[in-house]
């Protein structure tokens, strides 16, 4: 009898040890030493790093509430959009806040988990004259999951010439546009390249940005607006509420005396573009299905707080909703069309 009790006791202790070890392993699996978050340089890199600093503690707090201990959150800004896509594919970045175009180009190495919501705008028209007649553009209470790209003419003589023609109800010719100096973003930027390229192709017999005689790539929208203000370029392409973001800098940093709404006009508007993504690396060792879900919840919760909204406003984001790859099928079609048209030239 004593031997039986002893055997049972030993078994019980062994089972307890196994369960304890399993619990320990489970706890360890939710300990994240480092979480690397990358941003694209759609604003000045220093500004992004400064404004998003509170995101580190917010992510740690929200993930802790879901059982994940994150020792350190690192925030970096890629040198360009492509660099963030490459970092996600390599696993150097665990999370990337990237446009839909960048996600589609690099979706072999990353998964989309969230789509950003933005404040809708007071104007949503295909006619540039409507945008110009109703300046300034203001925010609406409507939340939007898509946005427009604008082709904007600046204060240079050529910029004013093109704007006057549009505001008189006249159509711009290819020669009109090709005679101007353009600022564009990297080729994976939806508002800064892809959709404006499609806008051109649909109107001018397949001619796109690559056919423009004078087009330079800017490393950020801030530098693009600085060039527009200085008269170095006549036209820039950007997201629809960009002038609201750079309204103060137009005078304080870019040296203009008149207001941005007085000195710029829309000369073209693209179809709607699905909003930015929060994407995660497919090769990151910490990116399990459970952790992806925890990140979705964390970002959604952050976007629902006043403090979180201040941080994500750097990208004009207002909140987040769960996303799936098929949401960006139109973006894939746009990318494919550009590749086909470019390869045919």
Secondary structure as UniProt FT lines:
FT   HELIX           2..29
FT   STRAND          31..39
FT   HELIX           45..51
FT   HELIX           53..64
FT   TURN            65..67
FT   STRAND          69..77
FT   HELIX           81..90
FT   STRAND          95..98
FT   HELIX           100..105
FT   TURN            106..108
FT   STRAND          110..121
FT   HELIX           128..133
FT   STRAND          139..144
FT   STRAND          146..147
FT   STRAND          149..153
FT   HELIX           157..167
FT   TURN            168..169
FT   HELIX           174..178
FT   STRAND          182..184
FT   TURN            187..188
FT   HELIX           190..194
FT   HELIX           195..203
FT   TURN            204..206
FT   HELIX           209..211
FT   STRAND          215..217
FT   HELIX           221..230
FT   STRAND          235..239
FT   TURN            240..241
FT   HELIX           242..245
FT   HELIX           247..252
FT   TURN            253..254
FT   HELIX           260..263
FT   STRAND          265..269
FT   STRAND          273..274
FT   STRAND          277..281
FT   TURN            285..286
FT   HELIX           289..303
FT   HELIX           306..312
FT   HELIX           313..315
FT   STRAND          319..322
FT   HELIX           325..328
FT   HELIX           329..343
//
